[in-house]
Amino acid sequence: MAHDLQHPSEPDPVLAGFRKSIDNIDAAIIHMLAERFRITQAVGEYKAKVTLPPADPEREARQIARLRKLSEEADLDPEFSEKFLRFIIDEVIRHHERAAAG
């Protein structure tokens, strides 16, 4: 009987190993993002308390430049990294604005 590549009768152990690693990395990313947002929430509350603006464009620019460089060193597309970081920064700013509004 020919081996059906679309629906193999037995799971491919190599593919299963790759997928397990991807699942572990995805879980780590979620946990790291959760921790990052816990910290940025505290930053937002602090900024609101001491009446600092929710956004810090100079820091954001430095962070983006730093992470673009890290991305290049890691052979990761810097454009992708910047878009990903910008998405996170925008969400953090939204949280900070909400904290400032009380």
C-alpha positions in Angstrom: 0.0 0.0 0.0 1.4 3.4 -0.9 2.2 5.8 1.9 -0.3 8.6 2.0 1.7 11.8 2.5 -1.4 13.9 3.2 -2.7 11.6 5.9 0.0 9.3 7.1 -1.2 6.2 9.0 1.4 6.9 11.8 2.5 10.3 13.1 5.9 11.5 11.8 8.2 11.6 14.8 10.5 14.2 13.3 7.5 16.6 12.6 6.1 15.8 16.0 9.4 16.8 17.6 9.5 20.1 15.7 5.9 20.9 16.6 6.5 20.1 20.3 9.4 22.6 20.2 7.2 25.2 18.5 4.5 24.7 21.1 7.0 25.1 23.9 8.4 28.3 22.4 4.8 29.7 21.9 4.1 29.0 25.5 7.3 30.8 26.6 6.4 33.8 24.4 2.9 34.0 26.0 4.4 33.9 29.5 7.1 36.5 28.6 4.4 38.8 27.2 2.3 38.4 30.3 5.2 39.3 32.5 6.1 42.2 30.2 2.6 43.6 30.5 2.5 43.2 34.3 5.6 45.3 34.4 4.4 47.9 31.9 1.1 48.1 33.9 3.1 49.1 36.9 5.0 51.6 34.8 1.7 53.1 33.6 0.3 53.4 37.1 3.5 55.0 38.2 3.5 57.5 35.3 -0.1 58.4 36.1 0.8 58.9 39.8 3.7 61.2 39.0 1.9 62.8 36.0 4.3 61.7 33.3 2.9 61.3 29.8 1.8 57.8 28.7 4.1 57.7 25.7 7.9 58.3 25.6 8.7 58.7 21.9 12.5 59.0 22.5 12.6 55.7 24.5 10.4 54.0 21.9 12.8 55.1 19.1 15.8 53.8 21.1 14.0 50.5 21.8 13.1 50.0 18.2 16.7 50.7 17.0 18.1 48.4 19.7 15.7 45.6 18.8 16.2 46.0 15.0 20.0 45.5 15.7 19.3 42.5 17.8 17.1 41.1 15.0 19.8 41.5 12.4 22.3 39.8 14.7 19.8 36.9 15.2 19.0 36.6 11.5 15.4 37.7 12.0 13.7 40.2 9.7 14.1 43.6 11.4 10.9 44.9 9.7 9.0 42.0 11.3 10.6 42.8 14.7 9.8 46.5 14.4 6.1 45.7 13.5 5.9 43.3 16.4 7.4 45.7 18.9 5.3 48.6 17.6 2.2 46.5 18.1 3.3 45.9 21.7 4.3 49.5 22.4 0.9 50.8 21.0 -0.9 48.4 23.4 1.2 49.5 26.3 0.5 53.2 25.5 -3.2 52.4 25.4 -2.9 50.9 28.9 -1.0 53.9 30.1 -3.6 56.3 28.7 -6.3 54.3 30.5 -4.3 54.5 33.8 -3.8 58.2 33.3 -7.5 58.7 32.8 -8.1 57.0 36.2 
